[in-house]
């Protein structure tokens, strides 16, 4: 599914109208879809108190249409109109002919909020870039104040929470914190960057009738279950372990043996046929007790539990036996480990998929013009801190512009970049970019990145190209997190909880 900026969304709307789909039809479709999504929240809207905050423009018009449908389903709909709409507005005329009660006083809004079940924010949508002032600011402040008093209503924003920039994700100080955002036609870039995810809540994309061919030129996409299902590697009945590839995982050190366990397990759970762990020799017996299905390539040590620089030759001489190389998880930053990692990354090796994570990324960050020395089309999986070290850009700047940052450096480096975090961004060297639909605070715990690196490596071993393997890996990782969250909640989720759920996510995808 394409992700659009504000100008491209306006262009799509205009092309629809020029093709014969009227603006009134688009608005009717939008309002109906919003109403349908609102109805799903409580399960039924009969006798529910619903407040619609309607602004002066098209976003307000969408709100009026939604109000009309909800009224038809016998909700108690209250329309708050802080500004003026044209007396010739056909949607306002229909509202005035219904049972919907219309209010304009801020004091009345405050009273309504006490008993509200749902508040629909339809004040300003994609086109709003000015500071929110006057009665609109007062109305949003009333809703925010009521939420802070723990009133029980849910906030549903139409297209974007009012005051959110559709392109940058910048949020006006008055911007509401929505529980749900029903974005119209296509998701907007701003929803996935900056502080916007905190304000948007759960993002729902509503189809309003814009044909997909009108936006086929757009390279930025949102990952969907339909795409992920089509991307799954085949599992032929006559397969053997060689069919599904062999992953060599170079990971682990005396302080971070768990990272090696999680990365190898992620690759196996993603369907790799064989996983071998290259690990300091004294850690091999420790990990063998947990990783029964993994084979081992013991590496010489500089000190106990820390790989020696010379051990890179052992890895390089073994690469011809494998399909994919994963390096970095829990390796540490000992001087000998850095020498070892450079020997592998910049040494002579066969052309094969390469996944670079964690400490191997930190080695790159300390190497001048590393992308000119690393000639393979690698997959880099940095979190914002690692991305900051790789680019020299402050974390805050990266987080405020995640999509453009990932795309810029993927093309500069000639690599696939997976910028982890809420709504993980996957960018390719050729300009393609996809965004994960998942934002799960439960995943913000140690080791989840190691699981992701393993999943991606397991998918490349099964024949997916780097970009699609990274995208599918991110999707499966995020879906596994959602399954665990549904069972355990988002507090106390461990990286290891994801591992047995990855095959369940794949099974669920196949059966969808």
C-alpha positions as CSV (number, residue, x, y, z in Angstrom):
1,X,0.0,0.0,0.0
2,X,1.4,3.4,-1.0
3,X,2.3,6.1,1.5
4,X,1.7,9.6,0.2
5,X,2.7,13.1,1.1
6,X,0.1,15.9,1.2
7,X,0.7,17.2,-2.3
8,X,0.6,13.7,-3.8
9,X,-2.7,13.1,-2.0
10,X,-4.2,16.3,-3.3
11,X,-3.1,15.2,-6.8
12,X,-4.7,11.8,-6.4
13,X,-8.0,13.5,-5.3
14,X,-7.9,15.8,-8.3
15,X,-7.2,13.0,-10.8
16,X,-10.2,11.1,-9.3
17,X,-12.5,14.1,-9.9
18,X,-11.2,14.5,-13.4
19,X,-11.8,10.9,-14.1
20,X,-15.5,11.2,-13.2
21,X,-15.5,10.4,-9.4
22,X,-17.0,13.5,-7.9
23,X,-15.7,15.2,-4.8
24,X,-19.1,14.6,-3.1
25,X,-18.7,10.8,-3.8
26,X,-15.2,10.8,-2.3
27,X,-16.5,12.6,0.8
28,X,-19.5,10.3,1.1
29,X,-17.2,7.3,0.9
30,X,-14.8,8.8,3.4
31,X,-17.5,9.6,6.0
32,X,-19.1,6.2,5.7
33,X,-15.8,4.4,6.1
34,X,-15.0,6.5,9.2
35,X,-18.4,5.6,10.6
36,X,-17.9,1.9,10.0
37,X,-14.5,2.0,11.8
38,X,-16.0,3.9,14.7
39,X,-18.8,1.3,15.0
40,X,-16.2,-1.4,15.4
41,X,-14.7,0.2,18.5
42,X,-17.6,-0.5,21.0
43,X,-18.9,-3.3,18.7
44,X,-22.2,-1.5,18.4
45,X,-23.1,2.2,18.5
46,X,-26.7,2.0,19.5
47,X,-27.4,4.6,22.3
48,X,-23.7,5.5,22.5
49,X,-22.8,9.2,23.0
50,X,-20.7,10.3,20.1
51,X,-19.3,13.8,19.7
52,X,-18.2,15.0,16.3
53,X,-15.9,18.0,16.2
54,X,-16.4,19.4,12.7
55,X,-14.1,22.0,11.1
56,X,-14.7,24.4,8.3
57,X,-13.1,22.4,5.4
58,X,-13.3,18.9,3.8
59,X,-12.2,17.2,7.0
60,X,-15.2,18.7,8.7
61,X,-17.4,17.5,5.7
62,X,-16.1,14.0,6.3
63,X,-17.1,14.3,9.9
64,X,-20.6,15.5,8.9
65,X,-21.1,12.4,6.7
66,X,-19.8,10.1,9.5
67,X,-22.2,11.8,11.9
68,X,-25.1,11.1,9.6
69,X,-24.3,7.4,9.3
70,X,-23.8,7.0,13.0
71,X,-27.2,8.7,13.6
72,X,-28.8,6.3,11.2
73,X,-27.4,3.4,13.4
74,X,-29.1,5.0,16.4
75,X,-26.1,6.5,18.1
76,X,-26.7,9.6,20.1
77,X,-24.7,12.0,17.9
78,X,-23.7,15.5,19.1
79,X,-22.2,17.8,16.5
80,X,-19.8,20.5,17.7
81,X,-19.3,23.3,15.1
82,X,-16.8,25.8,16.5
83,X,-16.7,27.7,13.2
84,X,-18.9,28.6,10.3
85,X,-19.9,26.3,7.4
86,X,-21.7,27.5,4.3
87,X,-25.5,27.4,4.6
88,X,-25.5,25.7,1.2
89,X,-23.4,22.8,2.5
90,X,-25.5,19.7,1.5
91,X,-24.0,17.6,4.3
92,X,-24.9,20.3,6.9
93,X,-28.4,20.5,5.5
94,X,-28.8,16.7,5.9
95,X,-27.5,16.9,9.5
96,X,-30.0,19.7,10.3
97,X,-32.8,17.4,9.0
98,X,-31.7,14.6,11.3
99,X,-31.9,14.0,15.1
100,X,-28.3,15.2,15.5
101,X,-27.9,18.0,18.0
102,X,-25.7,20.9,17.0
103,X,-23.6,22.9,19.5
104,X,-21.3,25.9,19.2
105,X,-20.5,26.8,22.8
106,X,-17.2,25.6,24.4
107,X,-19.1,25.3,27.8
108,X,-21.6,23.0,26.1
109,X,-18.7,20.9,24.7
110,X,-17.3,20.5,28.2
111,X,-20.6,19.2,29.5
112,X,-21.0,16.7,26.6
113,X,-17.5,15.2,27.2
114,X,-18.6,14.0,30.7
115,X,-20.8,11.4,29.1
116,X,-19.1,10.8,25.8
117,X,-18.2,7.3,24.6
118,X,-16.4,8.5,21.4
119,X,-15.1,11.8,20.2
120,X,-14.4,12.2,16.5
121,X,-11.8,14.8,15.6
122,X,-12.8,16.2,12.2
123,X,-11.5,19.7,12.6
124,X,-8.5,19.8,10.3
125,X,-7.0,17.2,8.0
126,X,-4.1,16.8,5.6
127,X,-4.3,20.4,4.3
128,X,-3.7,22.1,7.7
129,X,-0.3,23.6,8.2
130,X,-1.0,26.7,10.2
131,X,-0.9,27.0,14.0
132,X,-4.2,26.1,15.7
133,X,-5.7,29.2,17.3
134,X,-9.0,30.6,18.7
135,X,-12.0,28.5,19.3
136,X,-10.4,25.5,17.6
137,X,-7.6,25.6,20.1
138,X,-10.0,25.9,22.9
139,X,-12.1,22.9,21.7
140,X,-9.0,20.7,21.5
141,X,-7.9,21.8,24.9
142,X,-11.3,20.9,26.3
143,X,-11.0,17.4,24.9
144,X,-7.4,17.0,26.2
145,X,-8.4,18.2,29.6
146,X,-11.3,15.7,29.7
147,X,-9.0,12.9,28.8
148,X,-6.6,13.9,31.5
149,X,-9.5,13.6,34.0
150,X,-9.7,10.0,32.9
151,X,-13.1,10.4,31.1
152,X,-13.8,7.1,29.4
153,X,-14.2,8.2,25.8
154,X,-12.0,7.2,22.9
155,X,-10.7,9.7,20.4
156,X,-10.9,8.9,16.7
157,X,-9.1,11.3,14.3
158,X,-10.2,11.6,10.7
159,X,-7.2,11.4,8.3
160,X,-4.8,12.9,10.8
161,X,-5.2,14.3,14.3
162,X,-5.8,18.0,14.0
163,X,-2.6,19.9,14.1
164,X,-0.4,17.1,12.7
165,X,1.6,17.9,9.6
166,X,1.0,15.3,6.9
167,X,4.6,15.4,5.7
168,X,6.8,16.0,8.7
169,X,4.8,14.6,11.5
170,X,5.2,17.8,13.4
171,X,2.4,18.2,15.9
172,X,1.0,21.6,17.0
173,X,0.9,22.0,20.8
174,X,-2.9,21.7,20.6
175,X,-2.8,18.4,18.7
176,X,-5.0,15.7,20.2
177,X,-3.7,12.3,21.3
178,X,-5.9,10.0,19.4
179,X,-6.7,6.4,20.2
180,X,-7.4,5.7,16.5
181,X,-6.6,7.6,13.3
182,X,-8.7,6.6,10.3
183,X,-6.6,7.9,7.4
184,X,-8.3,8.3,4.1
185,X,-7.4,6.8,0.8
186,X,-3.7,6.2,1.6
187,X,-1.6,6.6,4.8
188,X,0.3,9.9,5.0
189,X,4.1,10.1,5.6
190,X,3.7,12.2,8.7
191,X,1.9,9.5,10.6
192,X,5.1,7.4,10.8
193,X,7.8,10.0,11.8
194,X,8.7,12.4,14.5
195,X,6.3,12.4,17.5
196,X,3.3,11.6,15.3
197,X,3.1,7.9,16.2
198,X,2.5,8.9,19.9
199,X,-0.4,11.1,18.7
200,X,-2.0,9.0,16.0
201,X,-2.7,5.8,18.1
202,X,-3.7,2.9,16.0
203,X,-3.6,3.8,12.3
204,X,-6.5,2.4,10.1
205,X,-6.4,3.0,6.4
206,X,-9.9,3.5,4.8
207,X,-10.5,2.9,1.1
208,X,-12.5,5.8,-0.3
209,X,-12.4,4.7,-3.9
210,X,-9.2,6.1,-5.3
211,X,-7.9,3.6,-7.9
212,X,-4.4,2.2,-7.2
213,X,-3.2,3.0,-10.7
214,X,-3.3,6.7,-9.9
215,X,-0.5,6.4,-7.4
216,X,1.6,3.6,-9.0
217,X,4.5,6.0,-9.4
218,X,4.9,6.4,-5.7
219,X,7.9,4.3,-4.4
220,X,7.1,4.6,-0.6
221,X,4.8,1.8,0.6
222,X,3.3,0.5,3.8
223,X,3.8,-3.2,4.5
224,X,0.6,-5.2,4.4
225,X,-0.4,-8.7,5.2
226,X,-1.4,-9.3,1.6
227,X,2.1,-8.3,0.4
228,X,3.7,-10.4,3.1
229,X,1.7,-13.5,2.2
230,X,2.7,-13.1,-1.5
231,X,6.4,-12.7,-0.5
232,X,6.6,-15.9,1.6
233,X,9.2,-18.3,0.2
234,X,7.8,-21.6,-1.1
235,X,8.1,-24.8,0.9
236,X,8.1,-27.7,-1.6
237,X,7.0,-31.1,-0.4
238,X,10.2,-32.8,-1.7
239,X,12.5,-30.3,0.1
240,X,15.5,-31.2,2.2
241,X,17.5,-28.9,4.6
242,X,19.6,-27.7,1.7
243,X,16.5,-26.5,-0.1
244,X,16.0,-23.8,2.6
245,X,19.5,-22.6,2.7
246,X,22.3,-22.5,5.3
247,X,23.0,-19.6,7.6
248,X,26.4,-18.9,9.2
249,X,25.9,-16.7,12.2
250,X,29.0,-15.0,13.6
251,X,27.9,-13.9,17.0
252,X,28.4,-13.9,20.8
253,X,31.0,-13.0,23.3
254,X,31.6,-13.6,27.0
255,X,29.1,-10.8,28.0
256,X,26.6,-11.4,25.3
257,X,26.1,-15.1,24.7
258,X,22.3,-14.6,24.7
259,X,22.5,-12.5,21.5
260,X,24.0,-15.5,19.6
261,X,21.1,-17.8,20.9
262,X,18.4,-15.3,19.8
263,X,19.9,-14.7,16.4
264,X,20.4,-18.3,15.6
265,X,16.9,-19.2,16.9
266,X,15.4,-16.4,14.8
267,X,17.0,-17.8,11.6
268,X,15.7,-21.3,12.4
269,X,12.2,-20.1,13.3
270,X,12.1,-18.2,10.0
271,X,12.6,-21.5,8.1
272,X,16.3,-21.8,7.3
273,X,17.4,-25.3,6.7
274,X,20.6,-25.2,8.7
275,X,22.2,-22.7,11.0
276,X,25.8,-22.8,12.1
277,X,27.1,-20.6,14.9
278,X,30.7,-19.3,14.7
279,X,31.5,-18.5,18.3
280,X,34.5,-18.3,20.7
281,X,35.5,-21.8,21.6
282,X,34.8,-21.5,25.3
283,X,31.3,-20.3,24.7
284,X,30.4,-23.3,22.5
285,X,29.6,-25.7,25.3
286,X,27.4,-23.1,27.1
287,X,25.3,-22.4,24.0
288,X,25.2,-26.0,22.9
289,X,23.0,-26.7,25.9
290,X,20.3,-24.3,24.5
291,X,20.8,-24.5,20.8
292,X,20.4,-28.2,20.1
293,X,19.6,-27.9,16.4
294,X,22.5,-25.6,15.6
295,X,25.9,-26.8,14.3
296,X,29.1,-25.0,15.5
297,X,32.2,-23.4,14.1
298,X,34.5,-22.9,17.2
299,X,36.7,-19.8,16.9
300,X,40.1,-19.2,18.5
301,X,40.1,-16.6,21.3
302,X,42.3,-13.7,22.4
303,X,41.0,-13.9,25.9
304,X,38.4,-16.3,27.3
305,X,35.1,-15.7,25.6
306,X,36.5,-13.1,23.1
307,X,37.3,-14.0,19.5
308,X,40.8,-13.5,18.2
309,X,41.6,-11.4,15.2
310,X,43.1,-14.4,13.4
311,X,39.9,-16.3,13.6
312,X,38.5,-14.3,10.6
313,X,40.4,-16.7,8.4
314,X,38.4,-19.6,9.8
315,X,35.2,-17.9,8.9
316,X,36.3,-16.8,5.4
317,X,37.5,-20.3,4.6
318,X,34.1,-21.8,5.6
319,X,31.8,-19.3,3.7
320,X,31.6,-21.4,0.6
321,X,29.5,-23.9,2.6
322,X,26.8,-21.4,3.4
323,X,24.1,-19.4,1.7
324,X,23.9,-16.4,4.0
325,X,26.3,-14.7,6.5
326,X,24.9,-12.9,9.6
327,X,27.5,-11.0,11.7
328,X,27.5,-8.8,14.7
329,X,25.0,-9.9,17.3
330,X,26.7,-9.7,20.7
331,X,30.2,-9.8,19.4
332,X,31.4,-7.0,21.7
333,X,33.9,-4.2,21.0
334,X,37.2,-5.7,22.2
335,X,40.1,-4.6,20.0
336,X,40.7,-8.2,18.8
337,X,37.0,-8.5,18.0
338,X,37.1,-5.3,15.9
339,X,40.1,-6.7,14.0
340,X,38.3,-10.0,13.5
341,X,35.1,-8.2,12.2
342,X,37.1,-6.0,9.8
343,X,38.9,-9.1,8.5
344,X,35.5,-10.7,7.5
345,X,33.7,-7.6,6.2
346,X,36.6,-6.3,4.2
347,X,38.3,-9.6,3.3
348,X,38.0,-11.7,0.2
349,X,34.7,-13.7,0.3
350,X,32.2,-15.2,-2.1
351,X,29.2,-13.1,-3.2
352,X,26.3,-14.0,-0.8
353,X,23.6,-12.3,1.2
354,X,25.2,-10.5,4.2
355,X,23.2,-9.2,7.3
356,X,25.2,-6.8,9.5
357,X,23.9,-6.0,13.0
358,X,24.9,-4.6,16.3
359,X,28.6,-4.6,17.0
360,X,29.5,-5.2,13.4
361,X,27.6,-1.9,12.6
362,X,29.7,-0.2,15.3
363,X,32.8,-1.4,13.5
364,X,31.6,0.1,10.3
365,X,30.9,3.4,12.0
366,X,34.5,3.6,13.0
367,X,35.8,2.9,9.5
368,X,36.2,5.8,7.1
369,X,34.2,5.4,3.9
370,X,33.4,1.8,4.9
371,X,30.8,1.5,2.1
372,X,33.5,1.9,-0.5
373,X,35.3,-1.1,1.1
374,X,32.3,-3.3,1.6
375,X,31.3,-4.1,-1.9
376,X,28.6,-6.6,-1.2
377,X,24.9,-5.6,-1.2
378,X,24.5,-6.0,2.6
379,X,21.5,-5.6,4.8
380,X,22.2,-3.2,7.7
381,X,19.9,-3.3,10.7
382,X,20.7,-0.3,12.9
383,X,18.6,1.1,15.7
384,X,18.5,4.9,15.9
385,X,21.7,5.0,18.1
386,X,23.6,2.9,15.7
387,X,22.3,4.9,12.8
388,X,23.5,8.0,14.5
389,X,27.0,6.6,14.8
390,X,27.0,5.4,11.1
391,X,25.8,8.8,9.8
392,X,27.1,11.4,12.3
393,X,23.6,12.7,12.6
394,X,22.0,13.3,16.0
395,X,19.4,10.7,17.1
396,X,16.8,13.4,17.5
397,X,17.2,14.5,13.9
398,X,17.1,10.9,12.6
399,X,13.9,10.2,14.6
400,X,12.3,13.4,13.3
401,X,12.9,12.3,9.7
402,X,13.2,8.6,9.7
403,X,12.0,7.8,6.2
404,X,14.1,10.3,4.3
405,X,17.2,9.4,6.4
406,X,16.9,5.7,5.7
407,X,16.3,6.4,2.0
408,X,19.2,8.9,1.7
409,X,21.8,6.6,3.2
410,X,20.6,3.4,1.6
411,X,21.3,5.1,-1.7
412,X,24.6,6.7,-0.6
413,X,25.9,3.4,0.8
414,X,24.4,1.2,-1.9
415,X,23.0,-1.1,0.8
416,X,19.6,-2.1,2.2
417,X,18.9,-0.3,5.5
418,X,16.5,-1.4,8.2
419,X,16.1,1.5,10.5
420,X,14.5,-0.1,13.6
421,X,11.9,1.4,15.9
422,X,8.2,2.2,15.9
423,X,7.2,1.8,12.3
424,X,10.5,0.4,11.2
425,X,11.7,1.8,7.8
426,X,13.3,-0.5,5.2
427,X,15.1,1.3,2.3
428,X,16.9,-0.1,-0.7
429,X,19.8,1.2,-2.7
430,X,17.6,1.7,-5.8
431,X,15.2,4.1,-4.0
432,X,12.4,1.8,-2.9
433,X,11.2,2.1,0.7
434,X,8.6,0.3,2.8
435,X,7.4,1.1,6.3
436,X,6.3,-1.4,8.9
437,X,2.7,-1.0,10.2
438,X,3.7,-2.1,13.7
439,X,4.5,0.1,16.7
440,X,4.7,-2.0,19.9
441,X,6.3,-0.8,23.1
442,X,6.7,-4.4,24.2
443,X,9.3,-4.9,21.6
444,X,11.5,-2.2,23.1
445,X,13.6,-4.7,25.1
446,X,17.0,-6.2,24.9
447,X,17.4,-8.9,22.2
448,X,14.5,-8.3,19.9
449,X,16.9,-6.8,17.4
450,X,18.9,-10.0,17.4
451,X,15.8,-12.0,16.7
452,X,15.0,-9.7,13.8
453,X,18.5,-10.1,12.3
454,X,18.2,-13.8,12.5
455,X,14.8,-13.8,10.8
456,X,16.0,-11.7,8.0
457,X,19.1,-14.0,7.5
458,X,16.8,-17.0,7.5
459,X,14.7,-15.5,4.7
460,X,17.7,-14.6,2.6
461,X,18.9,-18.2,2.9
462,X,15.6,-19.3,1.4
463,X,16.2,-17.2,-1.7
464,X,14.5,-13.9,-1.1
465,X,16.5,-10.9,-2.4
466,X,17.9,-8.6,0.3
467,X,15.2,-5.9,0.2
468,X,12.2,-8.3,0.2
469,X,13.9,-10.5,2.9
470,X,14.3,-7.4,5.1
471,X,10.7,-6.3,4.5
472,X,9.2,-9.7,5.2
473,X,11.5,-10.2,8.2
474,X,10.3,-6.9,9.7
475,X,6.7,-7.8,9.0
476,X,6.9,-11.3,10.6
477,X,8.9,-9.9,13.6
478,X,6.2,-7.2,14.1
479,X,3.4,-9.7,13.7
480,X,4.9,-12.0,16.2
481,X,5.2,-9.1,18.6
482,X,1.5,-8.3,18.1
483,X,0.6,-12.0,18.9
484,X,2.6,-11.9,22.1
485,X,1.2,-8.5,23.1
486,X,-2.4,-9.9,22.7
487,X,-1.5,-12.7,25.1
488,X,0.8,-11.0,27.6
489,X,0.4,-7.3,27.1
490,X,3.2,-4.9,26.2
491,X,5.0,-4.9,29.6
492,X,7.5,-7.6,30.4
493,X,7.6,-9.0,26.9
494,X,10.9,-10.7,26.3
495,X,12.8,-11.3,23.1
496,X,12.7,-15.0,23.6
497,X,8.9,-14.8,23.7
498,X,8.9,-14.0,20.0
499,X,10.8,-17.1,18.9
500,X,8.0,-19.8,19.1
501,X,5.5,-17.3,17.8
502,X,7.3,-16.6,14.5
503,X,6.1,-19.9,12.9
504,X,2.6,-19.1,14.2
505,X,2.8,-15.7,12.4
506,X,3.8,-17.5,9.2
507,X,1.0,-20.0,9.6
508,X,-1.5,-17.3,10.3
509,X,-0.3,-15.4,7.2
510,X,-0.6,-18.5,5.0
511,X,-4.2,-19.1,6.2
512,X,-5.4,-15.6,5.9
